Amino acid sequence: MNFLDKIIIKDEKKINMMSPLTWAYVGDSIYELYIRTYLANNTNLNPHKMHVESIKYVKAGAQYKILKQLELTDKEKDIVRRGRNTKNHHIPKNASIEEYSYSTGFEALIGYLYLNKDYERLEKILEDCIDIVNNKK
């Protein structure tokens, strides 16, 4: 058993009952970790420059753009819709309200897939994110 098996919620019913903002909270961390790891493995930048580079992947506007280009299933679209429509009461600083709400939907999807241990689909979406930001898709 690895450490991820110890921290992952095993009850799909419980995951489905969570607030989409909880999925987004987890998804934000997973996506940030993926991007940081990607940059650490694929660049020779120092940590400050990696942080600056990571912004083009993780800012709300980038997530909005990514989401518009991803090919999602109907279930995934529903997860995004739930995340997007959840009242957040947070005022975005560097994004429009539309970009911010869609980025919340994007993060909800990432969190939902992670919590449900759908790692194969999560990996495909994360790889597509890199390609979209780097204009390879």
C-alpha positions in Angstrom: 0.0 0.0 0.0 1.4 3.4 -1.0 0.8 6.6 0.8 -1.9 7.8 -1.7 -4.0 4.7 -0.8 -4.0 5.9 2.8 -5.2 9.4 2.0 -7.8 8.8 -0.7 -11.4 8.6 0.3 -12.6 5.2 -0.7 -16.4 5.8 -0.6 -17.6 6.9 -4.0 -21.0 7.8 -2.5 -19.3 10.2 -0.1 -17.3 11.8 -2.9 -20.4 12.3 -4.9 -22.1 14.1 -2.0 -19.2 16.5 -1.5 -19.5 20.1 -2.5 -18.1 20.8 -5.9 -16.0 23.4 -4.2 -14.4 20.6 -2.2 -13.5 18.8 -5.4 -12.1 22.1 -6.7 -10.1 22.6 -3.6 -8.4 19.2 -4.0 -8.2 19.6 -7.8 -6.3 22.9 -7.5 -3.6 21.1 -5.4 -3.4 18.2 -7.8 -3.2 20.3 -10.9 -0.6 22.6 -9.3 1.5 19.6 -8.2 1.3 18.1 -11.7 2.4 21.3 -13.3 5.3 21.9 -10.9 6.5 18.3 -11.4 6.2 18.6 -15.1 8.3 21.8 -15.1 10.9 20.3 -12.7 11.2 17.3 -15.0 11.2 19.2 -18.3 13.1 22.4 -17.7 16.4 23.6 -16.1 14.8 26.6 -14.6 15.4 27.7 -11.0 12.4 27.6 -8.6 11.5 31.3 -9.1 11.5 30.9 -12.9 9.5 27.7 -12.7 6.9 29.5 -10.6 6.7 32.3 -13.2 6.4 29.6 -16.0 3.8 27.7 -14.0 1.5 30.7 -14.0 0.7 30.3 -17.7 -0.7 26.8 -16.9 -2.5 27.5 -13.6 -4.1 31.0 -13.9 -7.8 31.1 -14.3 -7.6 32.3 -17.9 -5.4 29.4 -18.9 -7.7 26.9 -17.2 -10.7 28.5 -19.0 -8.9 28.1 -22.3 -8.0 24.5 -21.5 -11.5 23.6 -20.5 -12.9 25.0 -23.7 -10.6 22.7 -25.7 -10.8 19.5 -23.7 -13.0 16.6 -25.1 -15.1 15.6 -22.1 -17.7 13.0 -21.5 -21.2 14.0 -20.6 -20.5 13.0 -16.9 -17.3 15.1 -16.9 -19.3 18.1 -18.4 -21.8 17.7 -15.6 -19.0 17.8 -13.0 -17.6 20.9 -14.6 -21.1 22.5 -14.7 -21.6 21.8 -11.0 -18.3 23.3 -10.1 -18.8 26.3 -12.4 -22.3 27.0 -11.0 -21.4 26.7 -7.3 -21.5 29.9 -5.4 -18.0 30.7 -4.3 -18.3 34.3 -2.9 -14.7 34.9 -4.0 -14.0 37.9 -6.1 -11.3 37.1 -8.8 -8.4 39.5 -9.0 -6.8 38.7 -12.3 -9.7 37.0 -14.2 -13.2 37.7 -15.4 -16.0 36.2 -13.4 -16.6 33.8 -16.3 -13.0 32.7 -16.4 -13.0 32.2 -12.7 -16.2 30.2 -12.6 -15.0 28.0 -15.4 -11.6 27.5 -13.8 -13.5 26.4 -10.6 -15.3 23.9 -12.8 -12.0 22.7 -14.3 -10.5 22.2 -10.8 -13.6 20.4 -9.7 -13.2 17.9 -12.5 -9.5 17.4 -11.6 -10.4 16.9 -8.0 -13.3 14.6 -8.7 -11.2 12.3 -11.0 -8.4 12.2 -8.4 -10.7 11.4 -5.4 -12.4 8.7 -7.4 -9.0 7.2 -8.3 -9.7 7.5 -12.1 -6.0 8.0 -12.6 -6.0 6.9 -16.3 -8.5 9.6 -17.3 -6.9 12.2 -15.0 -3.5 11.6 -16.6 -5.0 11.9 -20.1 -6.6 15.2 -19.2 -3.5 16.5 -17.5 -1.4 15.6 -20.6 -3.9 17.4 -22.8 -3.6 20.5 -20.6 0.1 20.7 -21.2 -0.4 20.3 -25.0 -3.2 22.9 -25.1 -1.1 25.5 -23.2 1.9 24.7 -25.4 -0.2 25.0 -28.5 0.4 21.4 -29.5 -3.3 20.6 -29.5 
